[in-house]
Amino acid sequence: MRHGGQILADTLARNGVDRVFSVPGESFLAALDGFYASGIQNVVCRHEGGAAMMAEAHGKVTGRPGIAFVTRGPGATNASSGVHVARQDSTPMILFVGQISSSDRDREAFQEVDYRAMFAPLAKWVAEIDQTERIPEYVARAFHLAMSGRPGPVVLALPEDVLSARAETPDLAPYDPPLSAVAGESVAALAEALAGAERPLVVAGGTLWSQRAAEDLARFAGNWGLPVAVPFRRQGHMDNADPHYVGDLGVGMNPALGNALQQADCILSLGSRLGDTLTRGYELMSPANPHARVIHVHPSPDELGHLWRPAPGLVADPREVVAALASLPAPRRWDEWTADLRGRYLAWQKPKATPGAVRMEDVILWLSANLPPDAVITNGAGNYAAFIHRYYSFRRWGSQVAPTSGSMGYGLPAAIASKLAHPERTVVCVAGDGCIQMTLNELSTAAQHGAAVIVIVANNGRYGTIRMHQERTYPGRVSGTDLSNPDFAALARAYGGHGEIVATQDDFGPAFQRAVQAGTLAVIELRLDPEALTTGATLAETRAAGEALQRRA
């Protein structure tokens, strides 16, 4: 006989879970008790949004569901931000929510929420476990759904009385992934369709990827002479130094690559949904009037035909498909087309100077030149991230951990989860001053659990992305985008870490080396010129462009 919390902990352990992220609540005390003797590390966080983002990032870097525990009502609503990231990023994740006792259901008891209704648009499956004996059954299904087809989040509610009650129930076998072999005739059909293209473009995306898949992709591209692009924030899917890599299709993309997408007559999508960020809001490629043939490989049958008519389409693991394609002889080559696109990518990487004594382009180029290939770069949302996309050369899969959903505050929780999963790797969070303050309290979590992440704060005193749009639409009418910030380096020291302020470019490299040598949580605050707004335009230039648009209107 075990109480429900122990049954749950044992079930998680059988499924290979060795770490969960939580903000404790009285609604799941029995689960906390189950962790006590289970060997599962409980990473206590400072906010449920941070805990859920850590769980999501854990799912990204490991390929296994990240696990978060939060309490009912306010805890669950706070955690919804991380569930949204997992949904849009196709990341396996399971959120466990403490719930009121079953006897009080539908009485609007203290912090009661109908989680099926609340999380229905965000999760692949939402359920409430109403029998202690069925905990292993529900958890087994949660693991299967989180990892099958298009991966994503699952939410399970845990009533207090179900967790505290005792039951005699057998443990179930851990999740075993289904067979993933791809039929030879299916791969041959893809190759035949691709062979007829004059200007093909391979787009490798999604979360079902690995370092081996990245190497297979490079081999396939090399054998066939094909150009390879990646979707928004999937730059680790291929070594960016490979001569067949031509850049990322996403927010702030190279305009020349956007033009190439319009010029392409065939798109081979390996795991990508080919959504709005990739197509610049469907401006470069429209589902209503597609200009190119789409060969679509995706693990979920629901995605084939959702936006694009596949010709052909294949429901399969893209890792298996690219491995098979890499072994096929090339019917022809596209070297001239590929070399042209590669040249456009290299030209885009040449830095355009921004104003100020500290320049983000030089910071990112220094990191790209000096970090080891397996270093992890995390970020949230903001114009500062465009400097990473443009100037950092990702060399290995798993080195970029960032939200395709565009969620602010993601970088720090993601860095903590990445460092705990891979303590031997250098983990750097790059964050804007607005972005970092969404989850700044998780510096305490990093300090408590020994996650020696290095946080680079790009401080320009404003919500830069919104200011950019504001100046374009309502030039000179500044409202709600300026920030008054703390001394971020002093905050790091207050948490027992290392903190420095960098005010001149030459100081950055030595400051970063000192942060590495400190061996603790570290924050490097960059004092940026407020005029430096984007990778391509200053504040004054953006305002002038907005004024010109207004005059023409």
C-alpha positions, 0 to 999 in steps of 0.5 A, a space after each residue: 500500500 502506497 499513498 498517491 504521491 508515492 505512486 506518482 513519484 515511483 511512476 515518474 522514476 520508472 519513466 526515467 525522470 530524475 528532475 522536476 521543477 516546482 513551486 510547492 503548494 499544500 495541494 500536492 503535499 503527498 507528491 512532495 513526500 513521494 519525492 523525498 525518498 525517490 531520488 528525484 531532484 525537486 528544483 524549487 523555483 520562485 514563480 510558476 511561470 519560471 518553473 514551467 519554462 524550466 520544464 519546457 527547456 528541459 524537454 527541449 535539451 533532453 527530448 524527454 518530457 520536462 516535468 513541472 509541479 504547481 499548485 491550484 488556481 494562481 499557481 496553474 494560471 502562472 504556469 500557463 505561460 510555459 505551457 504555451 511555449 511548449 505548445 507552440 515550440 512542440 516540446 514534450 512536457 507534463 504539468 502536474 497541478 494540485 487540485 481541490 479535494 474531489 468532495 468540493 468539486 463544482 462548489 467554487 472552493 478555494 482556488 478551484 479551477 476547471 483545468 480541462 477548460 482552462 488548458 484545452 487550447 494550450 495542451 495536447 491532453 488535459 485530465 483530472 485523476 479521480 482514482 488513486 489506483 489509476 495514477 500509473 495509467 494516467 501518467 503512462 498516457 501522458 508520457 505517450 501523448 507528450 512524445 507522440 506525433 507532434 510533441 507537446 504539453 500535457 496537463 494532469 490535475 491531482 486532487 488532494 484526496 486522490 494523492 493522499 489516499 493509499 492504494 495497492 496498484 501495480 506500476 506500469 512499464 515505462 514509455 516505449 517509443 513506437 517503431 520509426 522505420 521509414 519505407 524505402 518506397 516513401 523515401 524514393 518518392 520524396 527524392 523523385 519529387 525533389 529531383 524535378 526542382 530547379 531551385 529547391 530549398 530544404 527547410 529542417 525544423 521541429 523538435 524531433 532532431 539530434 546531433 546525428 540528424 544534423 550530421 545526416 542533414 549535412 551529408 545529404 546536402 553535401 551529396 546533393 548540393 542542396 541549400 538548407 535553411 532552418 525556421 525561427 530559432 532552429 539554427 542548431 539543426 545544422 552546423 552553420 559553418 557548413 557551406 550548404 547552410 544558408 540561414 534562418 527563416 524567421 523574425 528579422 531574417 536576412 531579406 535575401 533569404 526571404 527573396 530566395 524562399 519566393 524564388 524557390 520552386 520546391 520546398 522540402 520541409 523536414 519537420 517544420 510546419 512552415 508557419 507564419 514566422 518562417 513566411 513573414 506572415 505568409 507574405 513570402 509564401 501563401 497557403 491560399 496561392 502557393 508558388 512552390 511545390 511542398 514536399 512535407 515530412 512531419 510526425 503528425 498527420 494533422 499537419 499535412 494539408 493543414 496549411 500546405 497541400 503536400 506533394 507528396 506528404 509523409 507522416 514520419 520522424 524527420 530524423 529517420 527520413 534525413 538519414 535515409 535521404 543521405 544514403 541515396 545517390 544524387 540524381 542531380 546537383 544544385 551547386 550554383 544555386 546553393 553557392 549563391 544562397 550561401 554567399 548571401 548568408 555570409 554577406 548578411 553575417 558581416 556586421 553593421 555597426 551600431 552606435 555606442 561604446 558597447 555594441 551588441 554585434 561585437 558581443 555576439 561575434 566575440 561569443 561565436 568566436 570564443 565559446 566552445 561548439 557545444 556551448 548553449 545560448 538561451 534567450 527570450 524575446 526582444 530586438 536583442 535576440 536578432 543579434 544572436 540570430 544574425 551573428 552567432 554561428 551555431 555548430 551543434 544541435 542543442 546549442 540554441 534553446 529559445 522560444 519559437 513562441 516569442 515568450 519574454 522571460 524565457 532565457 534565464 529559466 531555460 539557461 538554468 534547466 540547460 545547465 542542470 541537464 548539462 553541467 559540463 557545458 558553458 551555458 549563456 543566457 542573453 537577455 534584454 533588460 525588459 526580458 530578464 525582469 520577467 523572471 529575474 527572481 529565478 537568479 535565486 533558483 540558479 544560486 540555490 541549485 548551483 546552476 553556474 549560468 552566465 547571464 548577459 543583460 543588454 540594457 538599453 532602458 526600454 522595451 526595444 521591440 515595442 519601441 521600434 514598432 511604436 516609432 514606425 507607427 506613431 513616431 515620436 509619441 513615446 508611451 509605455 516603453 521606457 524602463 527604469 532598471 536596477 543595477 543588474 550586476 549588484 543583484 547577481 552579487 546579492 544572490 551570491 554570484 559574480 556581477 560586472 558592468 561593461 561600459 566599453 567594448 574592450 572590457 567585454 572579453 575579459 569580463 566574460 572570462 572572469 565570469 567563467 572563472 568565477 564558477 558561479 552564477 554570473 551577470 554581465 550588464 552591458 550598458 548600451 546606447 539607447 540609439 541602437 535599436 535593431 541590427 539594421 537601424 537606429 532609433 533616429 532612422 526608425 523614427 524618420 522612416 515612420 514619419 516618412 510613412 505618415 507623410 505618404 499616408 
